[in-house]
Amino acid sequence: RTFHGTDPEGSIARGRDRIAIVLGELMKEFDVDEAEQLGFIVDTYPVHTKSGLRVLRRMWGQFSLILDWTFLQPVHVLDHYFGARVAYFFAWTGFYCKALLALLPLALLCVAFLLLSVYFEWGRATVALAEAVFGIVVVVWAASAARMWQREQVYLIESWCYINDDQDTMNLRARFRGEWMESSLNANDKEKLYPEEWARFWRYTSGIATFLCCVINFTFLYVWTALFETGIYAEGVNYFAIVALAVQIKGFEIVFGMVANFLTDLENHKTQSQHANALIWKSFTFQFVNYYSPFFYLMLLRKFTAGGCPRVIGVGQSCVVALQIELGLTLLLLSVFRIIEVGGFSWYAKLQLEEEKKKMADYLENEEPGSAREAQLTHAFMEKQAKYSEFHVSQQVETHLQLVISLGFILLFGSVAPIVVVFAFVFFNCQLRASAWLLTHVCKRPPPWGSRGVGAWREVVYFLMVLGIFVSGLIIVIHDEVLQDVPMVTRVTCCLLWCAAGLSVLGLSTFMLPEEDGQTALMKRRRGYVDGRLRDLFDVHKAKSMRRSTVRIPVLSNEITSAQFSQVPVLDESHPDWDTVGRRGKREEPRDLEEDPAEERAEELEDGVSGVLE
């Protein structure tokens, strides 16, 4: 296939692939990031193309599309332009936007039922039944969505034909520290290797540092929550305390983002995918404590303190209602923070351009005004991109993490707070459109690194799903008034039955929704068929070339694999193995190829493969 861009003759490689090849070869010899820090170079980034940006802005990178609830993402266009890692992020985000849209009517129906039950005083048993039913709905929805996304991911992996990340030589990190040693795969080649003992030591050190950061964060948030546990909801909701808590959570997130990058660099991962997965787990571990610990304290421990559950006007003491209010405000504030962040990036880029333009004007102050001076004060398209914001692995992980955290609120607390689905849907929609606008307006083009799926995010979501089943069971047992007067054995039994039912739903979804659908299986069979025909054609052509030679050279595996290419012995009649190779080593007269039946077979294979390719 030929890909046509600015070159009318086209190329056998996409623009994304050419950029990846250049970056891969450059990073084999130079540490680009270190060179930037030392001041040897100013910046390194792939350049946007005007035609590509124009198309993406028109079809995808507009804020007006926030009202388009089809959430169709041009994933193949994004893969060709930005690379697979960015394309998978937007494919995942768009998929879960559609999944949340499917859950939204049921959540609104449950919220309306709960409000009517309070207004008409239908009793706590009715409310508990509604919460239990919606909890089952959340489990079924989460399991189905996870399996359907996995099916979509498998299709994209097969469609984009990415090899394993460990075998991708263009996926190597420039900052990988190691010594050039003999390759374990090819003895004739050398590769950078790092001692496994030191790699294990830095991983353990990084894990301990992450754990200590989590302990510090939990201690601070616990003290903050304890200071307000007697008055935060007394005679009304203290909105200042909730906003202050959200700001603190966001502040901790920013600070640990820098710490996580430093710790992950210490681990010295060889490939971009390994580095990204390690950063994902560190960031998620800390943000799990940062975001969820105040709500765990509210739902699992607050009831057993001296002050009891918070008091809400019109309801009385209720941890569930307090959770609904605080979750809604937290997700709403996260959406506001994201919009402010997008505006901040845009303003910062424009400010940098204006400052540079002002400096250039001062430098040219002594020159006469004219068209030449005005031309020098105008930034070229490539120069403008130098002032844009980055969207590398750390920014991608941070953006994806915010979405996973909001999804975790549904999985963990959705059974008793169905209103959180509404706020999560709003946040996903805002994040999707804001990220698309950033990439097409004020962000540099990220390096188009390859990837096989979303990486460790799949395991993170499954962890939240399983944990959400247990947390929902504990919340129902602790706060359900129907179970308040029953023995502890009955409560534990109900919790275990709930967990068993949820885990059964997860297991059943695995059998009912296999990872590979019929379309993906057909694609694999077709590609396997074409690959087989191409191999047959290659073997026949190889046989034809061998028949045209006067001497057939056998493969002496023991000698060739253990020696360098220049040391491979010459096979002739003086070689001791000449008599043991049979007819393959004897001189033969060239055969008449016109009467060779293999020639007819080769022509048939050529016609067949040409038809398949067409």
Secondary structure as a PSIPRED ss2 file (coil, helix, strand):
# PSIPRED VFORMAT (PSIPRED V4.0)

   1 R C   1.000  0.000  0.000
   2 T C   1.000  0.000  0.000
   3 F E   0.000  0.000  1.000
   4 H C   1.000  0.000  0.000
   5 G C   1.000  0.000  0.000
   6 T C   1.000  0.000  0.000
   7 D C   1.000  0.000  0.000
   8 P C   1.000  0.000  0.000
   9 E C   1.000  0.000  0.000
  10 G C   1.000  0.000  0.000
  11 S E   0.000  0.000  1.000
  12 I C   1.000  0.000  0.000
  13 A C   1.000  0.000  0.000
  14 R C   1.000  0.000  0.000
  15 G H   0.000  1.000  0.000
  16 R H   0.000  1.000  0.000
  17 D H   0.000  1.000  0.000
  18 R H   0.000  1.000  0.000
  19 I H   0.000  1.000  0.000
  20 A H   0.000  1.000  0.000
  21 I H   0.000  1.000  0.000
  22 V H   0.000  1.000  0.000
  23 L H   0.000  1.000  0.000
  24 G H   0.000  1.000  0.000
  25 E H   0.000  1.000  0.000
  26 L H   0.000  1.000  0.000
  27 M H   0.000  1.000  0.000
  28 K H   0.000  1.000  0.000
  29 E H   0.000  1.000  0.000
  30 F C   1.000  0.000  0.000
  31 D C   1.000  0.000  0.000
  32 V H   0.000  1.000  0.000
  33 D H   0.000  1.000  0.000
  34 E H   0.000  1.000  0.000
  35 A H   0.000  1.000  0.000
  36 E H   0.000  1.000  0.000
  37 Q H   0.000  1.000  0.000
  38 L H   0.000  1.000  0.000
  39 G C   1.000  0.000  0.000
  40 F C   1.000  0.000  0.000
  41 I C   1.000  0.000  0.000
  42 V C   1.000  0.000  0.000
  43 D C   1.000  0.000  0.000
  44 T C   1.000  0.000  0.000
  45 Y C   1.000  0.000  0.000
  46 P C   1.000  0.000  0.000
  47 V C   1.000  0.000  0.000
  48 H C   1.000  0.000  0.000
  49 T C   1.000  0.000  0.000
  50 K H   0.000  1.000  0.000
  51 S H   0.000  1.000  0.000
  52 G H   0.000  1.000  0.000
  53 L H   0.000  1.000  0.000
  54 R H   0.000  1.000  0.000
  55 V H   0.000  1.000  0.000
  56 L H   0.000  1.000  0.000
  57 R H   0.000  1.000  0.000
  58 R H   0.000  1.000  0.000
  59 M H   0.000  1.000  0.000
  60 W C   1.000  0.000  0.000
  61 G C   1.000  0.000  0.000
  62 Q C   1.000  0.000  0.000
  63 F H   0.000  1.000  0.000
  64 S H   0.000  1.000  0.000
  65 L H   0.000  1.000  0.000
  66 I H   0.000  1.000  0.000
  67 L H   0.000  1.000  0.000
  68 D C   1.000  0.000  0.000
  69 W C   1.000  0.000  0.000
  70 T C   1.000  0.000  0.000
  71 F C   1.000  0.000  0.000
  72 L C   1.000  0.000  0.000
  73 Q C   1.000  0.000  0.000
  74 P C   1.000  0.000  0.000
  75 V H   0.000  1.000  0.000
  76 H H   0.000  1.000  0.000
  77 V H   0.000  1.000  0.000
  78 L H   0.000  1.000  0.000
  79 D H   0.000  1.000  0.000
  80 H H   0.000  1.000  0.000
  81 Y H   0.000  1.000  0.000
  82 F H   0.000  1.000  0.000
  83 G C   1.000  0.000  0.000
  84 A H   0.000  1.000  0.000
  85 R H   0.000  1.000  0.000
  86 V H   0.000  1.000  0.000
  87 A H   0.000  1.000  0.000
  88 Y H   0.000  1.000  0.000
  89 F H   0.000  1.000  0.000
  90 F H   0.000  1.000  0.000
  91 A H   0.000  1.000  0.000
  92 W H   0.000  1.000  0.000
  93 T H   0.000  1.000  0.000
  94 G H   0.000  1.000  0.000
  95 F H   0.000  1.000  0.000
  96 Y H   0.000  1.000  0.000
  97 C H   0.000  1.000  0.000
  98 K H   0.000  1.000  0.000
  99 A H   0.000  1.000  0.000
 100 L H   0.000  1.000  0.000
 101 L H   0.000  1.000  0.000
 102 A H   0.000  1.000  0.000
 103 L H   0.000  1.000  0.000
 104 L H   0.000  1.000  0.000
 105 P H   0.000  1.000  0.000
 106 L H   0.000  1.000  0.000
 107 A H   0.000  1.000  0.000
 108 L H   0.000  1.000  0.000
 109 L H   0.000  1.000  0.000
 110 C H   0.000  1.000  0.000
 111 V H   0.000  1.000  0.000
 112 A H   0.000  1.000  0.000
 113 F H   0.000  1.000  0.000
 114 L H   0.000  1.000  0.000
 115 L H   0.000  1.000  0.000
 116 L H   0.000  1.000  0.000
 117 S H   0.000  1.000  0.000
 118 V H   0.000  1.000  0.000
 119 Y H   0.000  1.000  0.000
 120 F H   0.000  1.000  0.000
 121 E C   1.000  0.000  0.000
 122 W C   1.000  0.000  0.000
 123 G C   1.000  0.000  0.000
 124 R H   0.000  1.000  0.000
 125 A H   0.000  1.000  0.000
 126 T H   0.000  1.000  0.000
 127 V H   0.000  1.000  0.000
 128 A H   0.000  1.000  0.000
 129 L H   0.000  1.000  0.000
 130 A H   0.000  1.000  0.000
 131 E H   0.000  1.000  0.000
 132 A H   0.000  1.000  0.000
 133 V H   0.000  1.000  0.000
 134 F H   0.000  1.000  0.000
 135 G H   0.000  1.000  0.000
 136 I H   0.000  1.000  0.000
 137 V H   0.000  1.000  0.000
 138 V H   0.000  1.000  0.000
 139 V H   0.000  1.000  0.000
 140 V H   0.000  1.000  0.000
 141 W H   0.000  1.000  0.000
 142 A H   0.000  1.000  0.000
 143 A H   0.000  1.000  0.000
 144 S H   0.000  1.000  0.000
 145 A H   0.000  1.000  0.000
 146 A H   0.000  1.000  0.000
 147 R H   0.000  1.000  0.000
 148 M H   0.000  1.000  0.000
 149 W H   0.000  1.000  0.000
 150 Q H   0.000  1.000  0.000
 151 R H   0.000  1.000  0.000
 152 E H   0.000  1.000  0.000
 153 Q H   0.000  1.000  0.000
 154 V H   0.000  1.000  0.000
 155 Y H   0.000  1.000  0.000
 156 L H   0.000  1.000  0.000
 157 I H   0.000  1.000  0.000
 158 E H   0.000  1.000  0.000
 159 S H   0.000  1.000  0.000
 160 W H   0.000  1.000  0.000
 161 C C   1.000  0.000  0.000
 162 Y C   1.000  0.000  0.000
 163 I C   1.000  0.000  0.000
 164 N C   1.000  0.000  0.000
 165 D H   0.000  1.000  0.000
 166 D H   0.000  1.000  0.000
 167 Q H   0.000  1.000  0.000
 168 D C   1.000  0.000  0.000
 169 T H   0.000  1.000  0.000
 170 M H   0.000  1.000  0.000
 171 N H   0.000  1.000  0.000
 172 L E   0.000  0.000  1.000
 173 R C   1.000  0.000  0.000
 174 A C   1.000  0.000  0.000
 175 R C   1.000  0.000  0.000
 176 F C   1.000  0.000  0.000
 177 R C   1.000  0.000  0.000
 178 G C   1.000  0.000  0.000
 179 E E   0.000  0.000  1.000
 180 W E   0.000  0.000  1.000
 181 M E   0.000  0.000  1.000
 182 E E   0.000  0.000  1.000
 183 S C   1.000  0.000  0.000
 184 S C   1.000  0.000  0.000
 185 L C   1.000  0.000  0.000
 186 N C   1.000  0.000  0.000
 187 A C   1.000  0.000  0.000
 188 N C   1.000  0.000  0.000
 189 D C   1.000  0.000  0.000
 190 K E   0.000  0.000  1.000
 191 E E   0.000  0.000  1.000
 192 K E   0.000  0.000  1.000
 193 L E   0.000  0.000  1.000
 194 Y C   1.000  0.000  0.000
 195 P C   1.000  0.000  0.000
 196 E H   0.000  1.000  0.000
 197 E H   0.000  1.000  0.000
 198 W H   0.000  1.000  0.000
 199 A H   0.000  1.000  0.000
 200 R H   0.000  1.000  0.000
 201 F H   0.000  1.000  0.000
 202 W H   0.000  1.000  0.000
 203 R H   0.000  1.000  0.000
 204 Y H   0.000  1.000  0.000
 205 T H   0.000  1.000  0.000
 206 S H   0.000  1.000  0.000
 207 G H   0.000  1.000  0.000
 208 I H   0.000  1.000  0.000
 209 A H   0.000  1.000  0.000
 210 T H   0.000  1.000  0.000
 211 F H   0.000  1.000  0.000
 212 L H   0.000  1.000  0.000
 213 C H   0.000  1.000  0.000
 214 C H   0.000  1.000  0.000
 215 V H   0.000  1.000  0.000
 216 I H   0.000  1.000  0.000
 217 N H   0.000  1.000  0.000
 218 F H   0.000  1.000  0.000
 219 T H   0.000  1.000  0.000
 220 F H   0.000  1.000  0.000
 221 L H   0.000  1.000  0.000
 222 Y H   0.000  1.000  0.000
 223 V H   0.000  1.000  0.000
 224 W H   0.000  1.000  0.000
 225 T H   0.000  1.000  0.000
 226 A H   0.000  1.000  0.000
 227 L H   0.000  1.000  0.000
 228 F H   0.000  1.000  0.000
 229 E C   1.000  0.000  0.000
 230 T C   1.000  0.000  0.000
 231 G C   1.000  0.000  0.000
 232 I C   1.000  0.000  0.000
 233 Y C   1.000  0.000  0.000
 234 A C   1.000  0.000  0.000
 235 E C   1.000  0.000  0.000
 236 G C   1.000  0.000  0.000
 237 V C   1.000  0.000  0.000
 238 N C   1.000  0.000  0.000
 239 Y H   0.000  1.000  0.000
 240 F H   0.000  1.000  0.000
 241 A H   0.000  1.000  0.000
 242 I H   0.000  1.000  0.000
 243 V H   0.000  1.000  0.000
 244 A H   0.000  1.000  0.000
 245 L H   0.000  1.000  0.000
 246 A H   0.000  1.000  0.000
 247 V H   0.000  1.000  0.000
 248 Q H   0.000  1.000  0.000
 249 I H   0.000  1.000  0.000
 250 K H   0.000  1.000  0.000
 251 G H   0.000  1.000  0.000
 252 F H   0.000  1.000  0.000
 253 E H   0.000  1.000  0.000
 254 I H   0.000  1.000  0.000
 255 V H   0.000  1.000  0.000
 256 F H   0.000  1.000  0.000
 257 G H   0.000  1.000  0.000
 258 M H   0.000  1.000  0.000
 259 V H   0.000  1.000  0.000
 260 A H   0.000  1.000  0.000
 261 N H   0.000  1.000  0.000
 262 F H   0.000  1.000  0.000
 263 L H   0.000  1.000  0.000
 264 T H   0.000  1.000  0.000
 265 D H   0.000  1.000  0.000
 266 L H   0.000  1.000  0.000
 267 E H   0.000  1.000  0.000
 268 N C   1.000  0.000  0.000
 269 H C   1.000  0.000  0.000
 270 K C   1.000  0.000  0.000
 271 T E   0.000  0.000  1.000
 272 Q H   0.000  1.000  0.000
 273 S H   0.000  1.000  0.000
 274 Q H   0.000  1.000  0.000
 275 H H   0.000  1.000  0.000
 276 A H   0.000  1.000  0.000
 277 N H   0.000  1.000  0.000
 278 A H   0.000  1.000  0.000
 279 L H   0.000  1.000  0.000
 280 I H   0.000  1.000  0.000
 281 W H   0.000  1.000  0.000
 282 K H   0.000  1.000  0.000
 283 S H   0.000  1.000  0.000
 284 F H   0.000  1.000  0.000
 285 T H   0.000  1.000  0.000
 286 F H   0.000  1.000  0.000
 287 Q H   0.000  1.000  0.000
 288 F H   0.000  1.000  0.000
 289 V H   0.000  1.000  0.000
 290 N H   0.000  1.000  0.000
 291 Y H   0.000  1.000  0.000
 292 Y H   0.000  1.000  0.000
 293 S H   0.000  1.000  0.000
 294 P H   0.000  1.000  0.000
 295 F H   0.000  1.000  0.000
 296 F H   0.000  1.000  0.000
 297 Y H   0.000  1.000  0.000
 298 L H   0.000  1.000  0.000
 299 M H   0.000  1.000  0.000
 300 L H   0.000  1.000  0.000
 301 L H   0.000  1.000  0.000
 302 R H   0.000  1.000  0.000
 303 K H   0.000  1.000  0.000
 304 F H   0.000  1.000  0.000
 305 T C   1.000  0.000  0.000
 306 A C   1.000  0.000  0.000
 307 G C   1.000  0.000  0.000
 308 G C   1.000  0.000  0.000
 309 C C   1.000  0.000  0.000
 310 P C   1.000  0.000  0.000
 311 R E   0.000  0.000  1.000
 312 V E   0.000  0.000  1.000
 313 I C   1.000  0.000  0.000
 314 G C   1.000  0.000  0.000
 315 V C   1.000  0.000  0.000
 316 G E   0.000  0.000  1.000
 317 Q E   0.000  0.000  1.000
 318 S C   1.000  0.000  0.000
 319 C H   0.000  1.000  0.000
 320 V H   0.000  1.000  0.000
 321 V H   0.000  1.000  0.000
 322 A H   0.000  1.000  0.000
 323 L H   0.000  1.000  0.000
 324 Q H   0.000  1.000  0.000
 325 I H   0.000  1.000  0.000
 326 E H   0.000  1.000  0.000
 327 L H   0.000  1.000  0.000
 328 G H   0.000  1.000  0.000
 329 L H   0.000  1.000  0.000
 330 T H   0.000  1.000  0.000
 331 L H   0.000  1.000  0.000
 332 L H   0.000  1.000  0.000
 333 L H   0.000  1.000  0.000
 334 L H   0.000  1.000  0.000
 335 S H   0.000  1.000  0.000
 336 V H   0.000  1.000  0.000
 337 F H   0.000  1.000  0.000
 338 R H   0.000  1.000  0.000
 339 I H   0.000  1.000  0.000
 340 I H   0.000  1.000  0.000
 341 E H   0.000  1.000  0.000
 342 V H   0.000  1.000  0.000
 343 G H   0.000  1.000  0.000
 344 G H   0.000  1.000  0.000
 345 F H   0.000  1.000  0.000
 346 S H   0.000  1.000  0.000
 347 W H   0.000  1.000  0.000
 348 Y H   0.000  1.000  0.000
 349 A H   0.000  1.000  0.000
 350 K H   0.000  1.000  0.000
 351 L H   0.000  1.000  0.000
 352 Q H   0.000  1.000  0.000
 353 L H   0.000  1.000  0.000
 354 E H   0.000  1.000  0.000
 355 E H   0.000  1.000  0.000
 356 E H   0.000  1.000  0.000
 357 K H   0.000  1.000  0.000
 358 K H   0.000  1.000  0.000
 359 K H   0.000  1.000  0.000
 360 M H   0.000  1.000  0.000
 361 A H   0.000  1.000  0.000
 362 D H   0.000  1.000  0.000
 363 Y H   0.000  1.000  0.000
 364 L C   1.000  0.000  0.000
 365 E C   1.000  0.000  0.000
 366 N C   1.000  0.000  0.000
 367 E C   1.000  0.000  0.000
 368 E C   1.000  0.000  0.000
 369 P C   1.000  0.000  0.000
 370 G C   1.000  0.000  0.000
 371 S H   0.000  1.000  0.000
 372 A H   0.000  1.000  0.000
 373 R H   0.000  1.000  0.000
 374 E H   0.000  1.000  0.000
 375 A H   0.000  1.000  0.000
 376 Q H   0.000  1.000  0.000
 377 L C   1.000  0.000  0.000
 378 T C   1.000  0.000  0.000
 379 H C   1.000  0.000  0.000
 380 A C   1.000  0.000  0.000
 381 F H   0.000  1.000  0.000
 382 M H   0.000  1.000  0.000
 383 E H   0.000  1.000  0.000
 384 K H   0.000  1.000  0.000
 385 Q H   0.000  1.000  0.000
 386 A C   1.000  0.000  0.000
 387 K C   1.000  0.000  0.000
 388 Y C   1.000  0.000  0.000
 389 S E   0.000  0.000  1.000
 390 E C   1.000  0.000  0.000
 391 F C   1.000  0.000  0.000
 392 H C   1.000  0.000  0.000
 393 V H   0.000  1.000  0.000
 394 S H   0.000  1.000  0.000
 395 Q H   0.000  1.000  0.000
 396 Q H   0.000  1.000  0.000
 397 V H   0.000  1.000  0.000
 398 E H   0.000  1.000  0.000
 399 T H   0.000  1.000  0.000
 400 H H   0.000  1.000  0.000
 401 L H   0.000  1.000  0.000
 402 Q H   0.000  1.000  0.000
 403 L H   0.000  1.000  0.000
 404 V H   0.000  1.000  0.000
 405 I H   0.000  1.000  0.000
 406 S H   0.000  1.000  0.000
 407 L H   0.000  1.000  0.000
 408 G H   0.000  1.000  0.000
 409 F H   0.000  1.000  0.000
 410 I H   0.000  1.000  0.000
 411 L H   0.000  1.000  0.000
 412 L H   0.000  1.000  0.000
 413 F H   0.000  1.000  0.000
 414 G C   1.000  0.000  0.000
 415 S C   1.000  0.000  0.000
 416 V C   1.000  0.000  0.000
 417 A C   1.000  0.000  0.000
 418 P C   1.000  0.000  0.000
 419 I H   0.000  1.000  0.000
 420 V H   0.000  1.000  0.000
 421 V H   0.000  1.000  0.000
 422 V H   0.000  1.000  0.000
 423 F H   0.000  1.000  0.000
 424 A H   0.000  1.000  0.000
 425 F H   0.000  1.000  0.000
 426 V H   0.000  1.000  0.000
 427 F H   0.000  1.000  0.000
 428 F H   0.000  1.000  0.000
 429 N H   0.000  1.000  0.000
 430 C H   0.000  1.000  0.000
 431 Q H   0.000  1.000  0.000
 432 L H   0.000  1.000  0.000
 433 R H   0.000  1.000  0.000
 434 A H   0.000  1.000  0.000
 435 S H   0.000  1.000  0.000
 436 A H   0.000  1.000  0.000
 437 W H   0.000  1.000  0.000
 438 L H   0.000  1.000  0.000
 439 L H   0.000  1.000  0.000
 440 T H   0.000  1.000  0.000
 441 H H   0.000  1.000  0.000
 442 V C   1.000  0.000  0.000
 443 C E   0.000  0.000  1.000
 444 K C   1.000  0.000  0.000
 445 R C   1.000  0.000  0.000
 446 P C   1.000  0.000  0.000
 447 P C   1.000  0.000  0.000
 448 P C   1.000  0.000  0.000
 449 W C   1.000  0.000  0.000
 450 G C   1.000  0.000  0.000
 451 S C   1.000  0.000  0.000
 452 R C   1.000  0.000  0.000
 453 G C   1.000  0.000  0.000
 454 V C   1.000  0.000  0.000
 455 G C   1.000  0.000  0.000
 456 A C   1.000  0.000  0.000
 457 W H   0.000  1.000  0.000
 458 R H   0.000  1.000  0.000
 459 E H   0.000  1.000  0.000
 460 V H   0.000  1.000  0.000
 461 V H   0.000  1.000  0.000
 462 Y H   0.000  1.000  0.000
 463 F H   0.000  1.000  0.000
 464 L H   0.000  1.000  0.000
 465 M H   0.000  1.000  0.000
 466 V H   0.000  1.000  0.000
 467 L H   0.000  1.000  0.000
 468 G H   0.000  1.000  0.000
 469 I H   0.000  1.000  0.000
 470 F H   0.000  1.000  0.000
 471 V H   0.000  1.000  0.000
 472 S H   0.000  1.000  0.000
 473 G H   0.000  1.000  0.000
 474 L H   0.000  1.000  0.000
 475 I H   0.000  1.000  0.000
 476 I H   0.000  1.000  0.000
 477 V H   0.000  1.000  0.000
 478 I H   0.000  1.000  0.000
 479 H H   0.000  1.000  0.000
 480 D C   1.000  0.000  0.000
 481 E H   0.000  1.000  0.000
 482 V H   0.000  1.000  0.000
 483 L H   0.000  1.000  0.000
 484 Q C   1.000  0.000  0.000
 485 D C   1.000  0.000  0.000
 486 V C   1.000  0.000  0.000
 487 P C   1.000  0.000  0.000
 488 M H   0.000  1.000  0.000
 489 V H   0.000  1.000  0.000
 490 T H   0.000  1.000  0.000
 491 R H   0.000  1.000  0.000
 492 V H   0.000  1.000  0.000
 493 T H   0.000  1.000  0.000
 494 C H   0.000  1.000  0.000
 495 C H   0.000  1.000  0.000
 496 L H   0.000  1.000  0.000
 497 L H   0.000  1.000  0.000
 498 W H   0.000  1.000  0.000
 499 C H   0.000  1.000  0.000
 500 A H   0.000  1.000  0.000
 501 A H   0.000  1.000  0.000
 502 G H   0.000  1.000  0.000
 503 L H   0.000  1.000  0.000
 504 S H   0.000  1.000  0.000
 505 V H   0.000  1.000  0.000
 506 L H   0.000  1.000  0.000
 507 G H   0.000  1.000  0.000
 508 L H   0.000  1.000  0.000
 509 S H   0.000  1.000  0.000
 510 T H   0.000  1.000  0.000
 511 F H   0.000  1.000  0.000
 512 M H   0.000  1.000  0.000
 513 L C   1.000  0.000  0.000
 514 P C   1.000  0.000  0.000
 515 E C   1.000  0.000  0.000
 516 E C   1.000  0.000  0.000
 517 D C   1.000  0.000  0.000
 518 G H   0.000  1.000  0.000
 519 Q H   0.000  1.000  0.000
 520 T H   0.000  1.000  0.000
 521 A H   0.000  1.000  0.000
 522 L H   0.000  1.000  0.000
 523 M H   0.000  1.000  0.000
 524 K H   0.000  1.000  0.000
 525 R H   0.000  1.000  0.000
 526 R H   0.000  1.000  0.000
 527 R H   0.000  1.000  0.000
 528 G H   0.000  1.000  0.000
 529 Y H   0.000  1.000  0.000
 530 V H   0.000  1.000  0.000
 531 D H   0.000  1.000  0.000
 532 G H   0.000  1.000  0.000
 533 R H   0.000  1.000  0.000
 534 L H   0.000  1.000  0.000
 535 R H   0.000  1.000  0.000
 536 D H   0.000  1.000  0.000
 537 L H   0.000  1.000  0.000
 538 F H   0.000  1.000  0.000
 539 D H   0.000  1.000  0.000
 540 V H   0.000  1.000  0.000
 541 H H   0.000  1.000  0.000
 542 K H   0.000  1.000  0.000
 543 A H   0.000  1.000  0.000
 544 K H   0.000  1.000  0.000
 545 S H   0.000  1.000  0.000
 546 M H   0.000  1.000  0.000
 547 R H   0.000  1.000  0.000
 548 R H   0.000  1.000  0.000
 549 S C   1.000  0.000  0.000
 550 T C   1.000  0.000  0.000
 551 V C   1.000  0.000  0.000
 552 R C   1.000  0.000  0.000
 553 I C   1.000  0.000  0.000
 554 P C   1.000  0.000  0.000
 555 V C   1.000  0.000  0.000
 556 L C   1.000  0.000  0.000
 557 S H   0.000  1.000  0.000
 558 N H   0.000  1.000  0.000
 559 E H   0.000  1.000  0.000
 560 I H   0.000  1.000  0.000
 561 T C   1.000  0.000  0.000
 562 S C   1.000  0.000  0.000
 563 A C   1.000  0.000  0.000
 564 Q C   1.000  0.000  0.000
 565 F H   0.000  1.000  0.000
 566 S H   0.000  1.000  0.000
 567 Q H   0.000  1.000  0.000
 568 V C   1.000  0.000  0.000
 569 P C   1.000  0.000  0.000
 570 V C   1.000  0.000  0.000
 571 L C   1.000  0.000  0.000
 572 D C   1.000  0.000  0.000
 573 E C   1.000  0.000  0.000
 574 S C   1.000  0.000  0.000
 575 H C   1.000  0.000  0.000
 576 P C   1.000  0.000  0.000
 577 D C   1.000  0.000  0.000
 578 W H   0.000  1.000  0.000
 579 D H   0.000  1.000  0.000
 580 T H   0.000  1.000  0.000
 581 V C   1.000  0.000  0.000
 582 G H   0.000  1.000  0.000
 583 R H   0.000  1.000  0.000
 584 R H   0.000  1.000  0.000
 585 G H   0.000  1.000  0.000
 586 K C   1.000  0.000  0.000
 587 R C   1.000  0.000  0.000
 588 E C   1.000  0.000  0.000
 589 E C   1.000  0.000  0.000
 590 P C   1.000  0.000  0.000
 591 R C   1.000  0.000  0.000
 592 D C   1.000  0.000  0.000
 593 L H   0.000  1.000  0.000
 594 E H   0.000  1.000  0.000
 595 E H   0.000  1.000  0.000
 596 D C   1.000  0.000  0.000
 597 P H   0.000  1.000  0.000
 598 A H   0.000  1.000  0.000
 599 E H   0.000  1.000  0.000
 600 E H   0.000  1.000  0.000
 601 R H   0.000  1.000  0.000
 602 A H   0.000  1.000  0.000
 603 E H   0.000  1.000  0.000
 604 E H   0.000  1.000  0.000
 605 L H   0.000  1.000  0.000
 606 E H   0.000  1.000  0.000
 607 D H   0.000  1.000  0.000
 608 G H   0.000  1.000  0.000
 609 V H   0.000  1.000  0.000
 610 S H   0.000  1.000  0.000
 611 G H   0.000  1.000  0.000
 612 V H   0.000  1.000  0.000
 613 L H   0.000  1.000  0.000
 614 E C   1.000  0.000  0.000
